[in-house]
Amino acid sequence: MVKLACALLLALSLFACADAREPAHAPPVYENNISRLLAQRCKKCHGPGADDDAGAGFVIGTYLETLGCPINRADGGVRADAGAHDAPGQALLDVLDRPDHATYLDAPERARVRAWLAADAPLRDNAVHEGGILNPRSAAWHGRLAARDHYGPLLDAAHPDACGRCHDGAPVRPKGITHPAAGAPACTSCHTQPAGVLACGTCHGDGGARAYPPRDGCLFADQKLDAHRAHLETSAVRTTPLVCGTCHAPADATLSGTHANGHVDVVFDAALAGPDASYDPKTGVCAVRCHAQKGARSSPSFAERKPFGCGDCHGAPPKNHYAGACNRCHLEANASGTKLLATRLHMNGVVDIGDGKGGCSFCHGKDGDPMPQSPSHLLHAGTQLTAAIACAECHVVPKTVQAAGHLDRGAVTAADVTFGARAKARGQVPVYAAHTCKNVACHGAGLSADPGRVFEWDAHAGGTCTTCHGTPPAPPHPADSGCASLICHGTEIAVGVAGPKISGTGRANHIDGTIETQQP
């Protein structure tokens, strides 16, 4: 509001500067007249920084604050809509007419305030402009005049009321005009944004840096609060605000094309809103992928300002969604799906699993390694007996996260085990049931003197050579225990004090489904 107030306090004339007029009876003006009176009588309770409770949200401060409506502190400092306050300063008159304020101004002072408001509340003595040139609720307000003829006074140097005829900083200046009129302030003394008077915030926002609606709901009675702020500011569901181009075609300060054509043109960014996104201007309903995920409020109206919860767009969890705690698969959700802990990935147009990198390690492993961190998984991944055992040896590795059979729908079930070639070697039919593995070739099934080992998952830390076969194995294996003999297993075996061990080079061949010997 402060920037908007500045922009309007020093607004530019749109009429020829030579058309000076001298009213027969000059009305009171705000500067050094009404402002001084109100400062003396009212600022104790209603001045900037005064107690909100004492001032009831009504501020005697800048010219526009004095003309405006009370501020709704509970709504983020947004002013109330004009409502019944149709006349400039009517809110001020209503306050002064209250019994508890009847003694603050005497009769002449009340008459002075009423005369000022009746003259369209002029800011200062002026022999060129209408009294309401700086009052946005006046028909003579310069913003309304500037919008004539498709903003001709701003963009057409030949327009009879071209701003540049009298003021520096106007977008265009008529031919032959080299200096501003005496006493005429530059447009850029108030419109300080890079685009000057044609900055987005001049028409759409707060007159300054904020480039999006709403404008002041009291000074601009046609402005209604809507969901602009929820989309263009950081919120509980999105860390990075959207940009205007998400819902509108690109626009620039030339006001060309459909820009400033009197209609709000909605053109969605398909990457975020979806290729079939639509907007109904009559109802204000948005049918966009951002919201239309079969939740409780999948087709909201843009006029809605109630905050959205997790169940409003997509359900928490969505219907027929995969079972389990939400944070098992989604990095930024809590376990119950009722709150976002972070929003970097949320509403980016992609259903991100884990940290958004697309790897398996978020759900199963750690730091890029998809192997789960349970004891038996780590034993298989880092065994000293064989080359690392890949996931596909015991599971069907899905090509995508949502591949059939990968995730559970309904109740959470144990992991699906589908044995590969290693476990099925020597014609074995391995089985995983009741948390145990049996008939697994890797564990010695099908060898001579098959030990018939049944291993309970995560119940042991590993085994020795005799866990799966004898040392030496039973006949027909030779009774010789010199495993490292050149005619047997050679350098694949390292014989130590504690007995034979698989060497580093030997692990590539050990437990691979084939009994190999070192050929001379």
C-alpha positions as CSV (number, residue, x, y, z in Angstrom):
1,M,0.0,0.0,0.0
2,V,2.8,2.5,0.7
3,K,4.2,2.2,-2.8
4,L,0.7,2.4,-4.3
5,A,0.1,5.5,-2.2
6,C,3.3,7.1,-3.5
7,A,2.4,6.2,-7.1
8,L,-0.9,7.9,-6.8
9,L,0.1,10.9,-4.7
10,L,2.3,12.3,-7.5
11,A,0.2,11.0,-10.4
12,L,0.5,12.6,-13.8
13,S,-2.0,14.9,-15.6
14,L,-3.6,13.6,-18.7
15,F,-5.0,16.9,-19.7
16,A,-3.1,19.7,-21.5
17,C,-1.1,21.6,-18.9
18,A,-2.2,24.9,-20.4
19,D,-5.8,24.3,-19.5
20,A,-5.5,25.9,-16.1
21,R,-8.6,26.8,-14.1
22,E,-9.1,28.7,-11.0
23,P,-12.2,27.7,-9.0
24,A,-14.2,30.5,-7.5
25,H,-14.1,28.8,-4.1
26,A,-11.1,26.5,-3.7
27,P,-12.0,23.5,-1.6
28,P,-9.9,22.3,1.3
29,V,-7.0,20.0,0.3
30,Y,-5.3,17.2,2.2
31,E,-1.8,18.6,2.3
32,N,-1.2,21.0,5.2
33,N,-5.0,21.3,5.8
34,I,-7.0,18.1,6.3
35,S,-3.9,16.1,7.1
36,R,-2.8,18.5,9.9
37,L,-6.3,18.5,11.4
38,L,-6.6,14.7,11.5
39,A,-3.0,14.4,12.8
40,Q,-3.9,16.6,15.8
41,R,-7.2,14.9,16.5
42,C,-6.9,11.2,15.4
43,K,-3.3,9.9,15.1
44,K,-3.0,8.9,18.8
45,C,-5.3,5.9,18.1
46,H,-5.2,5.8,14.3
47,G,-1.7,6.8,13.3
48,P,0.7,4.3,11.7
49,G,2.0,1.9,14.3
50,A,-0.8,2.7,16.7
51,D,-2.5,-0.1,18.7
52,D,-4.6,-2.1,16.3
53,D,-7.3,-2.8,18.9
54,A,-7.6,0.9,19.7
55,G,-7.6,1.9,16.0
56,A,-10.0,-0.8,14.9
57,G,-7.9,-1.2,11.7
58,F,-8.5,2.4,10.5
59,V,-5.3,4.3,9.7
60,I,-4.8,8.0,9.4
61,G,-1.5,8.0,7.5
62,T,-1.0,8.7,3.9
63,Y,-3.6,10.3,1.7
64,L,-4.9,7.0,0.4
65,E,-4.9,5.3,3.8
66,T,-7.1,8.1,5.1
67,L,-9.5,7.7,2.2
68,G,-9.6,3.9,2.6
69,C,-11.4,1.3,4.6
70,P,-10.3,-0.4,7.8
71,I,-7.6,-3.0,7.4
72,N,-8.5,-6.6,8.2
73,R,-5.5,-7.7,10.2
74,A,-6.8,-11.3,10.3
75,D,-6.6,-11.4,6.5
76,G,-2.9,-10.6,6.2
77,G,-3.4,-6.8,6.2
78,V,-5.7,-6.7,3.2
79,R,-8.2,-3.8,3.3
80,A,-11.9,-4.6,3.4
81,D,-14.0,-4.3,0.2
82,A,-15.5,-0.9,-0.3
83,G,-19.0,-2.2,0.5
84,A,-21.3,0.6,1.5
85,H,-18.5,3.1,1.4
86,D,-19.2,4.3,-2.1
87,A,-18.2,7.9,-1.6
88,P,-14.5,8.8,-1.1
89,G,-13.8,9.0,2.6
90,Q,-17.2,7.7,3.6
91,A,-15.5,5.4,6.1
92,L,-14.0,8.5,7.7
93,L,-17.4,10.3,7.9
94,D,-19.0,7.2,9.4
95,V,-16.4,7.2,12.2
96,L,-16.8,10.9,12.9
97,D,-20.5,10.5,13.2
98,R,-20.3,7.9,15.9
99,P,-21.3,9.1,19.4
100,D,-18.0,8.2,20.9
101,H,-16.2,10.5,18.3
102,A,-18.6,13.4,18.4
103,T,-16.4,15.7,20.4
104,Y,-13.2,15.2,18.4
105,L,-14.0,17.8,15.8
106,D,-16.0,21.0,16.3
107,A,-18.6,22.1,13.8
108,P,-16.3,24.2,11.5
109,E,-13.8,21.4,11.4
110,R,-16.4,18.8,10.5
111,A,-17.7,21.1,7.8
112,R,-14.1,21.4,6.5
113,V,-13.7,17.6,6.2
114,R,-17.1,17.3,4.5
115,A,-16.2,20.1,2.0
116,W,-13.0,18.3,1.2
117,L,-14.7,15.0,0.6
118,A,-17.5,16.7,-1.5
119,A,-14.8,18.1,-3.8
120,D,-13.5,14.6,-4.5
121,A,-10.9,14.8,-1.8
122,P,-8.1,16.7,-3.6
123,L,-4.6,16.1,-2.4
124,R,-3.2,19.6,-3.0
125,D,-4.1,22.9,-4.6
126,N,-4.3,22.4,-8.3
127,A,-5.3,24.6,-11.2
128,V,-4.9,21.9,-13.8
129,H,-6.4,18.6,-12.7
130,E,-9.8,17.6,-11.4
131,G,-9.9,17.3,-7.7
132,G,-10.1,13.4,-7.8
133,I,-7.1,13.0,-10.1
134,L,-5.3,11.1,-7.4
135,N,-8.3,9.4,-5.9
136,P,-8.7,5.9,-7.3
137,R,-12.3,5.9,-6.3
138,S,-13.0,9.0,-8.3
139,A,-14.3,9.1,-11.9
140,A,-11.5,11.6,-12.5
141,W,-8.7,9.3,-11.2
142,H,-5.7,9.4,-13.6
143,G,-5.6,5.6,-13.9
144,R,-9.0,5.6,-15.5
145,L,-8.1,8.4,-17.8
146,A,-4.9,6.6,-18.8
147,A,-6.8,3.5,-19.8
148,R,-8.8,5.4,-22.5
149,D,-8.3,4.5,-26.1
150,H,-6.4,1.3,-25.3
151,Y,-4.0,3.3,-23.1
152,G,-3.5,5.9,-25.8
153,P,-2.3,8.6,-23.3
154,L,0.5,6.3,-22.3
155,L,1.5,4.8,-25.6
156,D,0.5,7.2,-28.4
157,A,2.7,10.3,-28.6
158,A,0.1,12.0,-30.8
159,H,-2.7,11.5,-28.3
160,P,-4.1,14.9,-27.2
161,D,-3.8,13.9,-23.6
162,A,-0.4,12.1,-23.9
163,C,1.3,12.0,-20.5
164,G,4.6,12.9,-22.0
165,R,3.2,16.3,-23.0
166,C,3.8,17.5,-19.5
167,H,5.8,14.9,-17.6
168,D,9.2,13.2,-17.8
169,G,9.3,9.4,-17.4
170,A,6.2,8.9,-19.6
171,P,6.5,6.0,-22.0
172,V,6.3,8.3,-25.0
173,R,6.7,12.0,-25.6
174,P,5.0,14.1,-28.3
175,K,7.2,15.5,-31.0
176,G,8.6,18.9,-30.2
177,I,8.2,18.5,-26.4
178,T,11.7,18.6,-24.9
179,H,11.0,19.6,-21.3
180,P,8.4,18.9,-18.7
181,A,5.8,21.4,-17.7
182,A,6.8,23.6,-14.7
183,G,6.1,21.9,-11.5
184,A,5.0,18.6,-13.1
185,P,6.6,15.6,-11.4
186,A,8.2,12.8,-13.4
187,C,6.2,9.6,-13.7
188,T,9.2,7.7,-12.4
189,S,9.2,9.6,-9.2
190,C,6.5,7.2,-8.1
191,H,6.5,4.4,-10.6
192,T,10.0,3.2,-9.7
193,Q,9.9,-0.3,-11.1
194,P,12.2,-1.0,-14.1
195,A,9.3,-0.7,-16.6
196,G,8.1,2.6,-14.9
197,V,4.4,3.4,-15.3
198,L,4.0,0.3,-17.5
199,A,5.3,-2.1,-14.8
200,C,2.9,-5.1,-14.1
201,G,2.2,-4.0,-10.6
202,T,0.8,-0.6,-11.7
203,C,-2.4,-2.2,-13.0
204,H,-2.4,-5.7,-11.4
205,G,-0.8,-5.5,-8.1
206,D,0.1,-3.0,-5.3
207,G,1.5,-0.3,-7.5
208,G,5.0,-1.5,-6.8
209,A,7.0,-4.7,-6.8
210,R,4.0,-7.0,-6.4
211,A,2.8,-7.6,-9.9
212,Y,-0.3,-9.8,-9.3
213,P,-3.8,-9.1,-7.9
214,P,-5.4,-8.2,-5.8
215,R,-5.3,-4.4,-5.7
216,D,-6.7,-2.6,-2.7
217,G,-10.2,-3.9,-2.2
218,C,-11.4,-0.6,-0.8
219,L,-9.8,1.8,-3.3
220,F,-10.6,-0.5,-6.2
221,A,-14.1,-1.8,-5.4
222,D,-14.1,-4.2,-8.4
223,Q,-11.2,-6.1,-7.0
224,K,-12.1,-9.4,-5.2
225,L,-9.8,-11.6,-3.2
226,D,-9.0,-14.8,-5.1
227,A,-6.3,-17.5,-5.3
228,H,-3.6,-15.4,-7.0
229,R,-1.6,-15.1,-3.8
230,A,-1.8,-18.8,-3.1
231,H,-0.2,-19.5,-6.5
232,L,2.3,-16.7,-6.7
233,E,3.6,-16.8,-3.2
234,T,5.3,-19.5,-1.2
235,S,2.7,-21.8,0.4
236,A,2.4,-24.9,2.5
237,V,2.2,-27.0,-0.6
238,R,4.7,-25.3,-2.9
239,T,8.2,-23.9,-2.1
240,T,8.7,-22.3,-5.4
241,P,5.9,-19.8,-6.4
242,L,4.4,-20.1,-9.8
243,V,5.0,-17.4,-12.4
244,C,2.3,-15.5,-14.3
245,G,3.1,-17.5,-17.4
246,T,1.8,-20.6,-15.8
247,C,-1.8,-19.5,-16.5
248,H,-1.4,-16.5,-18.9
249,A,0.1,-15.9,-22.2
250,P,3.4,-13.9,-22.1
251,A,2.9,-10.1,-21.9
252,D,5.1,-7.1,-22.0
253,A,5.0,-3.4,-21.4
254,T,3.9,-2.6,-25.0
255,L,0.3,-3.8,-24.1
256,S,0.2,-5.5,-27.5
257,G,-1.7,-8.6,-28.7
258,T,-4.3,-9.7,-26.2
259,H,-2.6,-7.8,-23.3
260,A,-4.9,-5.1,-21.8
261,N,-7.7,-6.1,-24.2
262,G,-10.3,-5.9,-21.5
263,H,-10.5,-9.7,-21.0
264,V,-8.6,-12.0,-18.7
265,D,-7.0,-14.5,-21.1
266,V,-6.1,-17.8,-19.5
267,V,-3.5,-19.9,-21.4
268,F,-2.1,-22.7,-19.2
269,D,1.4,-24.1,-19.2
270,A,0.7,-27.7,-20.3
271,A,3.8,-29.0,-18.6
272,L,2.3,-28.2,-15.2
273,A,-1.4,-27.9,-15.7
274,G,-1.7,-30.8,-18.2
275,P,-2.5,-30.8,-21.9
276,D,-6.3,-30.8,-21.3
277,A,-6.3,-28.0,-18.7
278,S,-9.3,-25.7,-18.9
279,Y,-10.8,-22.6,-17.2
280,D,-14.5,-21.7,-17.1
281,P,-14.7,-17.8,-16.9
282,K,-18.3,-18.0,-15.8
283,T,-17.8,-20.2,-12.8
284,G,-14.1,-19.6,-12.3
285,V,-13.5,-23.3,-12.1
286,C,-10.1,-24.6,-13.0
287,A,-9.8,-28.1,-14.4
288,V,-6.0,-28.6,-14.2
289,R,-3.7,-31.5,-13.5
290,C,-2.3,-29.7,-10.4
291,H,-5.6,-30.2,-8.6
292,A,-7.6,-32.8,-10.6
293,Q,-6.2,-35.9,-9.0
294,K,-9.5,-37.4,-7.8
295,G,-9.4,-35.6,-4.4
296,A,-12.2,-33.9,-2.4
297,R,-11.7,-30.6,-4.3
298,S,-10.4,-31.6,-7.6
299,S,-12.1,-28.8,-9.6
300,P,-11.7,-25.7,-7.4
301,S,-13.0,-22.2,-8.3
302,F,-10.3,-19.6,-8.6
303,A,-12.4,-17.5,-6.1
304,E,-11.8,-20.1,-3.4
305,R,-9.2,-19.1,-0.8
306,K,-9.6,-21.9,1.7
307,P,-6.2,-23.7,2.1
308,F,-5.8,-27.1,0.4
309,G,-5.0,-30.2,2.3
310,C,-3.4,-33.4,1.1
311,G,-6.7,-35.1,0.5
312,D,-8.2,-32.2,-1.6
313,C,-6.3,-32.8,-4.8
314,H,-5.4,-36.5,-4.7
315,G,-6.7,-38.1,-1.6
316,A,-4.5,-39.2,1.3
317,P,-3.9,-41.8,0.2
318,P,-5.4,-41.8,-3.2
319,K,-8.1,-44.4,-4.0
320,N,-6.6,-47.8,-4.9
321,H,-3.1,-46.5,-4.1
322,Y,-0.3,-48.7,-3.2
323,A,-0.3,-49.7,0.5
324,G,2.1,-48.6,3.2
325,A,3.3,-45.4,4.9
326,C,3.5,-42.5,2.5
327,N,7.1,-41.7,3.5
328,R,8.3,-45.1,2.4
329,C,8.1,-43.9,-1.2
330,H,7.7,-40.1,-1.0
331,L,10.5,-38.0,0.5
332,E,8.5,-35.0,1.4
333,A,5.4,-36.5,3.0
334,N,4.8,-37.7,6.6
335,A,3.9,-41.3,7.2
336,S,0.1,-40.7,7.3
337,G,0.0,-38.4,4.2
338,T,-1.6,-35.6,6.2
339,K,1.3,-33.1,6.0
340,L,4.2,-32.1,3.7
341,L,7.6,-31.8,5.4
342,A,9.1,-30.2,2.3
343,T,7.8,-29.1,-1.0
344,R,10.7,-28.9,-3.5
345,L,9.2,-31.8,-5.5
346,H,5.6,-31.2,-4.8
347,M,3.4,-30.0,-7.7
348,N,6.2,-30.1,-10.3
349,G,4.1,-32.0,-12.9
350,V,5.8,-35.3,-12.0
351,V,4.9,-38.0,-9.5
352,D,8.3,-38.3,-7.8
353,I,9.3,-41.4,-6.0
354,G,11.9,-40.9,-3.3
355,D,14.2,-37.9,-3.8
356,G,13.2,-37.5,-7.5
357,K,16.4,-39.0,-8.9
358,G,14.5,-42.0,-10.2
359,G,16.8,-44.6,-8.4
360,C,15.8,-47.6,-6.4
361,S,18.0,-46.8,-3.4
362,F,15.5,-44.4,-1.7
363,C,13.1,-47.3,-1.0
364,H,15.4,-50.3,-0.8
365,G,19.0,-49.3,-0.2
366,K,21.2,-46.4,0.6
367,D,23.2,-43.7,-1.3
368,G,22.6,-45.0,-4.8
369,D,22.9,-48.7,-3.9
370,P,19.6,-50.5,-4.3
371,M,20.5,-53.4,-2.0
372,P,18.4,-53.3,1.2
373,Q,20.2,-52.8,4.4
374,S,19.0,-55.9,6.2
375,P,21.7,-58.4,7.5
376,S,21.1,-61.1,4.9
377,H,20.8,-58.7,2.1
378,L,24.2,-57.2,3.0
379,L,25.6,-60.6,3.4
380,H,24.6,-61.5,-0.2
381,A,25.9,-58.2,-1.5
382,G,29.3,-58.4,0.3
383,T,29.9,-62.2,0.7
384,Q,33.4,-63.4,0.8
385,L,32.4,-66.6,-1.0
386,T,31.3,-65.4,-4.4
387,A,30.8,-62.4,-6.6
388,A,28.2,-60.0,-5.4
389,I,24.7,-61.4,-5.9
390,A,22.5,-59.2,-8.0
391,C,18.9,-58.4,-7.1
392,A,17.7,-60.3,-10.2
393,E,19.0,-63.6,-8.6
394,C,16.1,-63.5,-6.1
395,H,13.6,-61.0,-7.5
396,V,12.0,-59.8,-10.7
397,V,13.6,-56.3,-11.2
398,P,10.9,-54.0,-12.6
399,K,11.6,-51.7,-15.4
400,T,9.5,-48.9,-13.8
401,V,8.3,-48.2,-10.3
402,Q,4.7,-48.9,-11.2
403,A,5.3,-52.1,-13.1
404,A,2.9,-55.0,-12.4
405,G,3.8,-56.9,-9.2
406,H,6.3,-54.3,-8.0
407,L,4.2,-52.5,-5.4
408,D,1.4,-53.8,-3.2
409,R,-2.2,-52.6,-3.6
410,G,-4.3,-53.1,-0.5
411,A,-2.4,-54.6,2.4
412,V,1.3,-54.7,2.5
413,T,2.8,-58.1,1.8
414,A,6.2,-59.6,2.0
415,A,8.6,-59.1,-0.8
416,D,8.0,-61.4,-3.8
417,V,10.9,-63.9,-4.3
418,T,11.5,-65.3,-7.8
419,F,14.7,-67.3,-7.9
420,G,17.2,-67.0,-10.8
421,A,19.6,-69.3,-12.5
422,R,22.1,-69.6,-9.6
423,A,19.5,-70.9,-7.2
424,K,18.1,-73.3,-9.8
425,A,21.4,-74.8,-10.8
426,R,21.7,-78.6,-11.0
427,G,17.9,-78.9,-11.6
428,Q,16.9,-77.6,-8.2
429,V,13.5,-76.1,-7.4
430,P,14.2,-73.5,-4.7
431,V,11.5,-72.3,-2.4
432,Y,11.1,-69.3,-0.2
433,A,8.4,-69.6,2.4
434,A,7.8,-68.7,6.1
435,H,10.9,-66.5,6.0
436,T,13.1,-69.4,5.1
437,C,15.0,-70.6,1.9
438,K,15.3,-74.3,1.0
439,N,16.3,-76.3,-2.0
440,V,18.6,-73.5,-3.1
441,A,21.6,-74.6,-5.2
442,C,23.7,-71.8,-3.9
443,H,23.4,-73.3,-0.5
444,G,24.5,-76.8,-1.6
445,A,21.2,-78.4,-2.7
446,G,21.8,-81.1,-5.3
447,L,25.5,-81.7,-4.4
448,S,26.6,-85.1,-3.3
449,A,25.8,-85.6,0.3
450,D,23.4,-82.7,0.1
451,P,23.3,-81.2,3.6
452,G,19.7,-80.1,3.0
453,R,20.3,-76.7,4.6
454,V,17.2,-74.6,5.3
455,F,18.3,-71.0,6.0
456,E,16.2,-68.6,8.0
457,W,16.4,-65.1,6.5
458,D,18.3,-62.6,8.6
459,A,18.8,-65.3,11.4
460,H,22.5,-66.0,10.7
461,A,25.7,-64.1,9.9
462,G,27.1,-66.5,7.3
463,G,28.7,-69.9,7.0
464,T,31.9,-71.8,6.3
465,C,32.8,-74.2,3.6
466,T,31.1,-77.1,5.4
467,T,27.9,-75.1,5.6
468,C,27.1,-76.1,2.0
469,H,29.4,-79.0,1.3
470,G,32.1,-81.0,3.0
471,T,35.8,-80.2,3.0
472,P,36.5,-82.2,1.0
473,P,33.0,-83.0,-0.2
474,A,31.7,-86.6,0.0
475,P,32.5,-89.1,-2.8
476,P,32.7,-89.2,-5.7
477,H,34.8,-86.1,-4.9
478,P,38.4,-87.3,-4.2
479,A,39.3,-87.6,-0.5
480,D,42.3,-85.3,-1.0
481,S,41.9,-82.0,0.8
482,G,44.5,-80.2,-1.2
483,C,42.0,-77.9,-2.8
484,A,44.7,-75.6,-4.2
485,S,46.4,-78.3,-6.2
486,L,46.9,-77.2,-9.8
487,I,44.9,-80.1,-11.1
488,C,42.0,-79.2,-8.8
489,H,41.0,-75.6,-8.1
490,G,44.3,-73.9,-8.3
491,T,44.7,-70.2,-7.3
492,E,41.0,-70.0,-6.7
493,I,41.6,-71.4,-3.3
494,A,43.9,-69.9,-0.7
495,V,45.0,-72.3,2.0
496,G,45.6,-70.8,5.4
497,V,46.2,-71.9,8.9
498,A,42.4,-72.0,9.6
499,G,41.8,-74.0,6.5
500,P,41.0,-73.2,2.8
501,K,39.3,-70.0,1.8
502,I,38.1,-68.7,-1.5
503,S,40.6,-66.3,-3.0
504,G,39.8,-63.0,-4.5
505,T,40.0,-64.3,-8.1
506,G,38.1,-67.5,-7.1
507,R,35.0,-65.7,-6.0
508,A,34.0,-65.1,-9.7
509,N,33.6,-68.8,-10.3
510,H,32.4,-70.0,-6.8
511,I,28.7,-70.5,-6.4
512,D,27.9,-69.8,-10.0
513,G,26.0,-73.0,-10.6
514,T,28.9,-74.9,-12.2
515,I,31.6,-77.0,-10.6
516,E,34.8,-75.9,-12.1
517,T,38.3,-77.4,-11.9
518,Q,41.7,-75.8,-12.8
519,Q,42.8,-77.3,-16.1
520,P,46.5,-78.1,-16.5
